[in-house]
Amino acid sequence: MPPPTPDPNPNAAATGGPGRRRRRPGRDPSVLLAPVAGEVLAALAAHHLLSSRQLRELLTPHAKRQWMSRQLVALHDLGLVAWVGPVRGEGKLWYLTRRGAALVGERPEFADRTVRPLDRRQALSQNQRHILEANEVGVQLARWARRSDPPDQFGVRSWRNEVSHRFADGGGKSCWLRPDAIVRYDAVHPDGVTFARFFVELDRHTETAQDLGGKLANYCRLYGTSPGARARRGGAAPTPSSRTCWWSCPASSAAILAGGGTRWSRSAAPTTC
C-alpha cells in the first residue's frame, strides 16, 4: 500500500482533547511510516479497537516500544487513526477514523467486507472493555504461536470479531449464534499442520445464567451438526474435526472456545478445514 498523503491543512487538528495533538508546521508524517503502518491499519479495521500494548505484541513484539509509538503518532497526524485513554498498563486505545477506514477499504483483503470506523463515543462506550478482552484472546494466541517450536501460524488476520452464524439443528430448527470471535490457529508439526477453528465466547459476568445457557445450548446444537457427530450417530468412529474444546481464562473473564481441526502432511492437499 503506498504511503498515505498528509492532510492538506497541517493545522486542521491543532488542538483538542484526547486523540488530538498539535502538528509541527511543515512536517510530513508520511515520511515516518514503515510498512508495519499498513498492518496497523489492517489490524484496526479487522478488530475495531486495540491498545498500544496489543498492537506492539501483535506486530512488533521484538522492537523497542518507541518504534510502534512513532508509527501510531504518524498515522494520527495523517488523520487515519484516533485514540482515547490512556488506560493503565495498556496505553492509548486506537481506532480507525473515517479517512483511515476508506483507505483500508481499498485493500484487496477487505473487498468482501465493509470497513466501518468507530467514533469517539463508540470507543468510550460500555462495550470498550469487552472488545479489548476479546482481542486479548488473539494477542495471547499470537504470543503462544511465536513461542512454539517450530512457530505456529497465527497473526492479525487469524481471528474475526462477532460474525453471525445461522444454521439448522438436527430437527430442522433454525438457530442463531454470534460469537465474540472466530479463530483459526495453525499448529505446525514436523510431519504436518493441524488446522484448528474456534468460536470464542467471552463471559464478563454481565449476562444472566439463562442467557448464557441459551448460548451454550446453541453451541451444542451446532456441534451436533458436525460431520463427526453425524458419523457417531451412524455408528462410525469419530473424526478429528469433531473435537470440541473448552478453555477458561483466569481473572475476571472466561472464554469458551468450541472448534476442531484435522491434520495432514505438508505435501498433501487439505480435504477439510
N, C-alpha and C positions, 0 to 999 in steps of 0.2 A: 504494500500500500504506500503510495507516495506521501511524503511529509505534508500534513495539512498546512494551509496558509494561515498566517496570523490574522486576527481581527483587523479590518482596515482602520478602525479607530482604536488605537492602543490604550486610550484612557476611558473606554466605554464602561469598564467595571473598576473604576479607580478606587472607590470607597464602598463601604457597606459592611454588614455583619459577617458572620461565619460563612465561609465558602467564597469570599471575595477578597481580593488583595490588590494593592497598588502596583501597577506595572511601571517599570522604569522606561522613560521616553527613549525611543529609538531601538529598543530591544526586540529582537526577532526570536520568539520562543522556539520556533520550529527547528532552528539550528541545534538545539539542545537535545532533540529527540533521537533516541536509538530505536532499533527495530522492536524492542520489547514494548515500546509505547503502543504499537498496534495491538499487541497481545493484551495490554491493559484495557484498551477499549473493547476488545472482543470479550474479555472476562466480565466486564461490567454489563455489556449487552446481554450476555448469557445468564448472569446471576444477580443483576439488579443493584445490589449494594454489597460492597466489600470494604473491609478496613485496610488501612495502610499495612498492618501486620500480615493480614491474609494475602494481600497482593504480593508482598515480599516472599512469603512462604511458597506461594504457587509459582511465581515467575522468576524470581532472582534469589533463591534460597542461599546461595553461596556468595552473593555480592554484599558489599557494605550497605548499611541502612541508607546512607545518603544517596546512593545511586538511584534507588526507586523513588526517593523523595524528590530528586531533581526531575525525573520523568513526570511525576504527578503534577509538580508545580508548572512545568512547561505545558502540559495538557490543559491545566486550569487556565493558564494565561491565554491559551488559544480559544478558550470558551467551550472546550469539548467535554470537560468534566466539572463537577462541583462537589462540595463536601459539607458535611455537618459534623458536629462534635467539637473537639476531640473526645474520645472515650478512653478512660484509664486502661492501659495495657493494650489498647488496640490502635490508638492514634485516630486520625480523621477517618470518617466514613464516606466513601466516594461513590458517586453515581453519575450516569451519563446525562448531559444536557440534551436539548432538542438538536442542537447542532452536531453533537457527538453521535447521537443515535442516527441521524441522517447519514453521516459519514460511514458508520459501521454498516448500516443497512445496504450499502453498495457492494459489500464484500460478498463473494460467491457463497461462502458457507452460511450466510444468513438469507439466502434467496428464498428459502422455504418458510420463513417466519417474519413477523413484524417486530422490529426492534423498537420498543417503547421506552422512552426516557422516564425517569422519575422527576418529581419536582420536590422542592424543599419540604413541603407539607407531608408528602408521602415518605420521604426519608426520615422524618421525625415522628412518624405515626407509631401507634402501639405495635404494629407489625414489624418494626425495625429489628428487635431482638430475635424474633422468630426467623427472619430472613438470614441474619448473621449466623445463627446457630445451625440452621440447615446447611448453609455454605461451609460452616466449620467442619461438617462431616466430610465434605470434599477435600478441604485443606488437609485434614488428618490422613485421609486415604492417600493423598499425593505424597505426604511425608513418608508413610509406610512403604509406598511403591519405590521411592528413591532408596530406601534403606535395605530393600530386598536384594539378594544376591543370587542370580543376576537381577537388575532392577526390573520391577514390573512396569506395565504400561498404564499410566493414569495421569491425566492432566486437566487443564481448564475445561476442555470440551467433553470430558468423560462423565459429566452429570448435567441434567437439565432440571430446572425448578418447576414444580407444580404443573405437570402435564396431565390433563384429564383423560380418563380411560372409561369407555363404556363397553360392556361385554354381557353376554347371556350365560347364566349358570346352567348346570346340567338339566334343570327343569324348564329352561327357556325363559326364566325371569330376567328382565333387564336390570343390570347393576351398574353402579357408577363409582369410580374411585378417582381421587385427585391427590396422589401422594405428594409430600413436600419435595421430593426429588426422585429422579430415576437415574440410576448409576450403572455405568459399565466399567468393570475392572478386569484387566487382562493380566493374569498371573503367568509369568514366564518361567518355564522349567527347562532343564537340559534337553528333554525329549519332546517338548511341545509347549502349548499355551492353553491355559484354562480361561475361557471367556465366561465371565460371571455377569449377571444382571440382577440389580437390586431395586426394590422400592424402598424409599426412606420415609418413615412416618415419625415425626418429631413431636413428642408429647411434653409440653412445659407445664403440665398440671393446670391447664386452663379449660379443659373440657370435662364434661360430666362422664361418669363411668358408662352411662347409657350411650352417649355419642361415641366414645372410644370403642365400646363393644360393638357398635354398629359398623365401624370401620374395619375392625378385626374380622367380623363376620364376612364382610365383602372380600377381604383378602383370602379368607378360607375358601370362599366360593370361586374366586379366580384361580386359586391353587387347584381346585377340583376340576378345572377345565384344562389343566396342563396335559401334554401328551403322556407324561409319566403316570399321572393319576388315572387317566383313561386306560392305560395299559394294565395297571394293577386291578382295575375293576374287571378286566377281561382275563385276569389270571397271569399276565405276563410279568416278567421281572421288572422292577423299577429302573428307569433310565437316569443317567447323570443329570439331565436337565430338569428333573422333577424335584430336586432337593430344595428345601426351604430352610433358611437360617434366620435366627432372631439374634439381635445384637443390642446390648444395653450400654449407654454412656454413663460414666459417673457424674457426680454433681447433680444439678437440678433438672437435667433433661434426660429423656430416654428416646433413643432412636430405634425403630423397628424396621429391619431390612428383610424383605422376602424376595427370593430370587433363586437362580440356579445357573449352572454352566455346563459346558461339555468340553472335552479336551481332545485335541488331535495333534498329529505330527506337524511340524513346521512346513513340511513339504506336501501335506495333504490339504485338499480344499475343504472348507468348512461345510458341514451339512445342516447344522442348526446353530442358532445364536441365542 
